[in-house]
Amino acid sequence: KGCLSCSKDNGCIRCQHKLFFFLRREGMRQYGECLHSCPSGYYGLRAPDMNRCSRCRIENCDSCFSRDFCTKCKAGFYLHRGRCFGECPDGFASLEETMECVEGCEVGPWSEWGTCSRNNKTCGFKWGLETRTRQIVKKPAKDTIPCPTIAESRRCKMAVRHCPGGKNTPH
């Protein structure tokens, strides 16, 4: 179908003007076919003499736009800028519905730990909490992607156990 010239052993050799020539391999044998679109793992390369199906050169790519730009990765891989990844690079979040990496939430550096306090007081207790924060530098591309935590607290030992002038002050 769509074949301009063929050989008894190798199937099609030349295709009609708009079709893509694809060399199918089966074991040691290979034969030409004329297709409207290239199969998975191949892309259509248009040329004045004959359109051909060329193999995608990207690892784990299922379909590609050109030799080195993937448009759909194999199952279990995420598409990011024309390549396929097992995990999205830093700063990018994986979108499970489309298996793509999208710009994630970017956060700034942590602040220094705050003053150790309890009930807004920096004395009068043995243990308190200290907190540090960081800012969201860039909101994610989609609201479905959560930002990492921007505040965290930890237990700390109070610098001053007894408040000056309090009833605990020794006489």
C-alpha positions in Angstrom: 0.0 0.0 0.0 1.4 3.4 -1.0 4.4 1.8 -2.5 6.0 3.2 -5.7 8.6 0.4 -6.2 9.2 -2.8 -4.4 11.4 -5.8 -4.3 10.4 -9.4 -3.9 12.7 -9.9 -0.9 12.6 -6.6 0.9 9.1 -5.2 0.3 8.8 -1.6 -0.5 11.8 0.4 -1.7 10.2 3.8 -2.6 7.0 5.3 -1.2 4.4 7.7 -2.6 5.2 11.4 -2.1 3.4 12.0 1.3 4.1 8.7 3.0 7.0 7.7 5.3 9.4 4.9 4.4 9.9 2.5 7.4 12.3 -0.3 7.5 10.8 -3.0 9.7 13.2 -5.6 11.1 12.1 -9.1 12.0 15.0 -11.2 13.2 17.5 -11.2 10.4 15.0 -10.1 7.8 14.1 -6.5 7.0 11.5 -5.1 4.7 10.2 -1.7 3.7 6.7 -0.3 4.4 5.0 2.9 3.5 3.2 4.5 6.4 1.1 7.7 7.1 2.9 8.1 10.4 5.9 6.6 12.0 5.6 3.9 14.7 6.5 4.4 18.4 10.2 5.2 19.0 10.5 6.8 15.5 9.8 10.3 14.0 9.0 11.3 10.5 11.9 13.0 8.6 10.8 14.8 5.5 13.2 15.0 2.6 12.9 16.0 -1.1 13.8 12.5 -2.3 11.8 10.4 0.2 10.3 10.8 3.7 11.7 8.3 6.2 11.1 7.1 9.7 14.1 7.7 11.9 14.7 6.3 15.3 14.4 8.5 18.4 17.9 8.9 19.9 16.6 9.7 23.4 16.8 7.1 26.2 13.3 5.9 27.3 11.5 7.9 24.7 8.3 6.6 23.2 7.7 9.2 20.6 9.8 12.1 19.5 9.5 15.3 17.4 13.0 15.1 16.1 16.1 12.9 16.7 16.9 14.6 20.1 13.5 16.0 21.3 11.1 13.6 22.9 7.4 14.3 23.1 6.3 11.3 25.1 8.3 9.1 27.4 8.0 5.4 28.0 5.8 4.3 31.0 7.3 5.3 34.3 9.4 8.2 32.9 8.8 11.9 33.2 9.1 14.3 30.2 11.2 17.4 30.8 12.5 19.7 28.0 12.5 16.9 25.4 14.2 14.3 27.6 13.0 11.5 29.8 13.8 11.2 33.5 13.1 8.7 36.3 12.7 11.6 38.6 12.3 15.3 37.9 15.4 17.5 38.3 15.7 19.8 41.3 13.2 22.8 41.3 10.7 20.8 39.2 7.8 18.7 40.4 6.4 15.6 38.8 2.8 15.9 37.5 1.5 12.3 37.6 -1.5 12.8 35.3 0.7 13.9 32.3 4.0 12.3 33.5 5.7 15.7 33.0 8.1 17.8 35.1 6.7 21.2 35.8 8.2 24.2 37.5 7.9 23.5 41.2 7.7 25.8 44.2 11.0 27.5 44.8 11.9 28.5 48.4 14.7 30.7 49.7 17.3 29.8 52.3 16.3 29.1 55.9 16.6 32.1 58.4 18.7 31.7 61.5 16.9 30.0 64.4 14.9 32.4 66.4 15.1 33.0 70.2 14.2 30.2 72.4 10.8 31.0 74.1 7.7 29.5 75.6 4.3 31.3 75.9 6.1 34.3 74.4 8.6 34.4 77.3 12.3 33.9 77.1 12.6 32.9 80.8 10.8 31.0 83.5 11.0 27.5 81.9 13.7 24.9 81.3 12.5 24.1 77.7 11.1 26.2 74.9 10.8 26.2 71.2 12.8 28.1 68.5 11.6 28.6 65.0 13.1 29.4 61.6 11.4 30.4 58.4 12.0 30.7 54.6 10.2 32.6 51.9 8.5 31.3 48.8 10.6 32.7 46.0 8.5 31.4 43.1 5.0 30.0 43.2 4.6 26.7 41.3 3.2 26.5 37.8 0.1 24.6 39.0 -1.6 25.0 42.3 -1.8 21.2 42.7 2.0 21.2 43.5 2.6 21.7 47.2 5.4 24.0 48.4 7.9 22.6 50.8 7.5 23.7 54.4 8.3 27.3 55.1 8.5 27.2 58.9 9.9 24.7 61.3 10.4 24.6 65.1 12.5 22.5 67.4 12.8 22.1 71.1 15.5 24.2 72.8 16.9 24.8 76.3 16.0 28.2 77.7 19.0 30.6 78.0 17.6 32.0 81.3 15.7 29.5 83.4 14.5 31.9 86.1 13.0 35.3 85.2 14.6 38.2 87.0 12.3 39.7 89.7 10.1 36.6 89.6 9.1 34.7 92.7 11.7 32.0 91.8 14.6 34.5 92.4 16.7 33.5 95.4 17.0 36.0 98.3 
